[in-house]
Amino acid sequence: MAETTKNTLENTSFSTEAYKFAPELYQRYDVKRGLRNLDGSGVLAGLTNVSEVHGYIVYEGEKKADYGSLSYRGYDIFDLAKHCGLNGRFAFEEAVFLLLYGHLPKKEEFEEFLDVMSNLRELPEYFTEDMILKAPSKDIMNKLSRSVLTLYSYDENADNTSPKNVLRQSISLISKLPVLAAYGYWAKAHYFDKRSLILHQPQKEYSIAENILHMIRENSQFTEEEAKILDLALLLHAEHGGGNNSAFTCRVLTSSGTDTYSAISGAINALKGPKHGGANIQVVRMMRNIEKHVENLNDEEEIFNYLAKIIKREAFDRSGLIYGMGHAVYTKSDPRGEILRQYAMDLAYKTGNEEKFKLYQTVEKLTPLVFAKYKDDKKVISANIDFYSGFVYGMLNIPSDLYTPLFAIARIAGWSAHRMEEIISGGRILRPAYKSICKNEREFVEMKDR
């Protein structure tokens, strides 16, 4: 059957020409490719009070580079990274509360919130066996998406889109996603990598960061410093505006009136892409490729020349991209990357990875120069959070299969807030226009005459 299908497909007169048209048509019809204006700024598609992402200034109609800033509900990310998690608290859960409720929690509120989340971690009876172990996936993001969709069947109020019910569903999914990712990882490791199957139950007294490390490690052991660094990474990834691809996907799906499980599953699928959430693992692969093909990693000229090969599509994955460098909004700096870089440096010196960190710094420094010389692109380019996140996860001995799922575990907080905002303040289905260039001038031909 498979061979017959293959032969049939190969013998069918398919051509990609049916999907191509002249690139200049975009300019003729003033099409905003990627929903971006010509100056690189985003097309305004909505309003949000969840967060603010600032990366440039528009002065007298011209876009100017600026230092990046990010705030959650009006609180600067540097302040949240500095103050959340003090006195034994964990920063990510505090950020989740802030994003969902719109204000920082009081002590009693926070304790009650943590208690609710800990009680919602448990998966439905037989879910692990029936959904995760009997249908393992080579890709954990795929497993996460399918698992979230399946949880719909266990919710008696699954289609209720009232704000209170969606809030309940959101907190439940935020609590369960780390368990789904950890169990999905072990199912993949067992069935595809032929390793022992190890499933640790989440612990009620642990934070989300602590539970992740507890569940993904064979011996369940981790240090307080490791948990705090992972907690910080989750905080930095929790939210990034309504226009990023996965948040916008969530809002588009929400605007149709669909259920929470479908909207969040769609956001996970969007985040899976290597141009979005999958970029962190691509950075790690790219750096390994550089280490393999550059003889002297202390020779900046040799590294420069190899980076030139990458952007000229002659090396690595032939995409022409230097992953982790540049951003759709940020120009001079990504505040998340600025924070994570410092932790990456500290961790590198503690774990004997100083030389690798030096290579990251060199690539970060040289990339703008390479683009300026070979692409005649003099725009300001800085490292984004993806550039250092995979490096940090690697030093924490987190398997690369979980790099993008960790992004999802964090970002579901932002998705949930945007879904709530779209339900309460949106009100209209999101439906942009596409200009048709298909002219109604072809005459139907009978099959015998084709």
Protein Blocks (a to p, Z undefined) as FASTA:
>chain_A
ZZmmmmmmmmpccdfklmgccfklmmmnopaehhiafkopacdfbdcfkbccdfbdceeh
iacdddddddeehiafklmmmmgopahiafklmmmmmmmnopacdfklmmmmmmmmmmmm
pccehklmmmmmmmccfblklmmmmmmmmmmmmpmklmpccfklmmmmmmmmmmmmmmmm
mmmmmmmmmmmnopacddddddfkbcfklmmmmmmpmnlpacfklmmmmmmmmmmmmpgc
jkbmklmmmmmmmmnopafklmmmmmmmmmmpmklmmmmmmmmmmmmmmmmmmmblmbmk
lmmmmmmmmmnopghjlnopaehiacfkbmkbcfklmmmmmmmmmmmmmnopmmmmmmmm
mmmmmmmmmmmmmnopabdcdddfklmmmmmmmmnopafklmmmmmmmmmmmmmmmmmmm
mmmmnopacddddddfbdcfbccddfklZZ
